[in-house]
Amino acid sequence: MQIKDILELEPTNQILEVKGWVRTKRGQSSHAFVSINDGSTLKNIQAVVDGEKISEDILKKVSCGACVCIKGELVSSAGSGQKVELLASEVLIYGEADESYPIQPKKHSLEFLRDKAHLRFRTNTFAAIFRVRHALAFAVHQFYNNKGFFNLHTPIITASDAEGAGEMFHVSTFELNKAPLNENGEIDFSQDFFGRETSLTVSGQLEGELGALALSRIYTFGPTFRAENSNTTRHLAEFWMIEPEMAFHDLKDNMDLAEEFIKGVINYALSNCQEDLAFLNERFVKEDKTKPQIERSEHSLIEKLDFVLENDFARITYTEAIQILRNSKPHKKKKFKFPVEWGIDLQSEHERYLVEKHFKKPVILTDYPKDIKAFYMKQNEDGKTVAAMDVLFPGIGEMIGGSQREENLEKLKTRMAEMEIDEENLWWYLDTRRFGTAPHSGFGLGFERLVQFVTGMGNIRDVIPFPRTPGNVEF
């Protein structure tokens, strides 16, 4: 049985085995109190070990970090904060932990624990984060399954750059200093494994569209990669993306689904992770008090999550957002670091002002200038904007990015030419506009940003098990 289930039992002097890792050990060799955790719950179970029943040699090995199996009688606990405890009759040491074990029962900084990412799961904070992460992942699949979507596994290795950004990791079997060259002195990728230049994907969207134009509703949930040299609290080189694509959905349908989706998974976490979210809420409130007054949150973590569920997201156009920003006090007092004018790609400071100061709730921005958006977005009749949408969240900025896709072949080809995208590389994508094209839409959500918002963590590196960032590929 897992400790989570044992702690809910009524003690009837039953004999049980508890297996897990020692969190703390108090007392002398003659009588010790050992707290054990197996990761199933935030709470530990206490085992009372009598030195007369367990040898001193064994008891010495029951140290912080050791993995043990303790057999004994489950009884009512006389101590406060726990209903039951175990009276140990046998102790088996699966794995000892020597004195250098770094996760001791004291406060550790998040920076320290990132350097010990292989062990940080054993702390209350990270155990809670990754249980919540699991619940959110389950909720994603449950939501789309209930909506009649099909999960599509799209390629991790690709020859196309879906975003047009060019910031991709190359995939090759060539030895770096022995790559064959062609007559122009360039690397001859025709001799490589795939016979052409390939990279790790930045998005499964283009392949997802192919599935949607036959299955009507699909979603992807897989790893994606960006070779941006960004050392920020919001960026990772490897992260997970959720990307639904829907035939017969226009921009409004897209916005409706995005709002319903994000509310649905947050509601699932609130309903199924109460213990962990209560712990993370307490941590959030304590940490918030250490910040300068101007940076403090108006709400606790739980209040923020409830607020998202209880309020309709504001919906405005990019043009309206620029007007709001230009009329804002930060702009007039020149507090914004970046300029505000029509045609710019909004920066995080602009997005957060709209969400946290002006509307004070999540915001969906639509109809961006086409020159700052990807080639596949549907062009609006004004010739200047596209049917794009971004969902902006407090503390995070952009949570979701999406659009109605351009289904018109000629318009799509014209836009690709304007952006110097080779039609030959995407012949298969253009075929979907030649053979039974249909109006369709989709969006992408960076899963780690969602986990970051729900857990209240300030750094995205703390919500993925093993962060991949510039200069960091440990573990």
Secondary structure as GFF3:
##gff-version 3
##sequence-region A 1 475
A	DSSP	alpha_helix	3	6	.	.	.	ID=ss1
A	DSSP	beta_strand	15	28	.	.	.	ID=ss2
A	DSSP	beta_strand	31	37	.	.	.	ID=ss3
A	DSSP	beta_strand	45	50	.	.	.	ID=ss4
A	DSSP	alpha_helix	56	61	.	.	.	ID=ss5
A	DSSP	beta_strand	67	76	.	.	.	ID=ss6
A	DSSP	beta_strand	84	95	.	.	.	ID=ss7
A	DSSP	alpha_helix	110	114	.	.	.	ID=ss8
A	DSSP	three_ten_helix	120	122	.	.	.	ID=ss9
A	DSSP	alpha_helix	124	146	.	.	.	ID=ss10
A	DSSP	beta_strand	150	151	.	.	.	ID=ss11
A	DSSP	beta_strand	157	158	.	.	.	ID=ss12
A	DSSP	beta_strand	170	171	.	.	.	ID=ss13
A	DSSP	three_ten_helix	189	191	.	.	.	ID=ss14
A	DSSP	beta_strand	198	200	.	.	.	ID=ss15
A	DSSP	alpha_helix	205	215	.	.	.	ID=ss16
A	DSSP	beta_strand	217	225	.	.	.	ID=ss17
A	DSSP	beta_strand	238	247	.	.	.	ID=ss18
A	DSSP	alpha_helix	251	272	.	.	.	ID=ss19
A	DSSP	alpha_helix	274	289	.	.	.	ID=ss20
A	DSSP	three_ten_helix	293	295	.	.	.	ID=ss21
A	DSSP	alpha_helix	301	310	.	.	.	ID=ss22
A	DSSP	beta_strand	314	317	.	.	.	ID=ss23
A	DSSP	alpha_helix	318	326	.	.	.	ID=ss24
A	DSSP	alpha_helix	329	332	.	.	.	ID=ss25
A	DSSP	alpha_helix	348	352	.	.	.	ID=ss26
A	DSSP	pi_helix	353	359	.	.	.	ID=ss27
A	DSSP	beta_strand	363	369	.	.	.	ID=ss28
A	DSSP	three_ten_helix	370	372	.	.	.	ID=ss29
A	DSSP	beta_strand	385	393	.	.	.	ID=ss30
A	DSSP	beta_strand	397	404	.	.	.	ID=ss31
A	DSSP	alpha_helix	409	418	.	.	.	ID=ss32
A	DSSP	three_ten_helix	423	426	.	.	.	ID=ss33
A	DSSP	alpha_helix	427	434	.	.	.	ID=ss34
A	DSSP	beta_strand	440	446	.	.	.	ID=ss35
A	DSSP	alpha_helix	447	455	.	.	.	ID=ss36
A	DSSP	three_ten_helix	460	462	.	.	.	ID=ss37
###
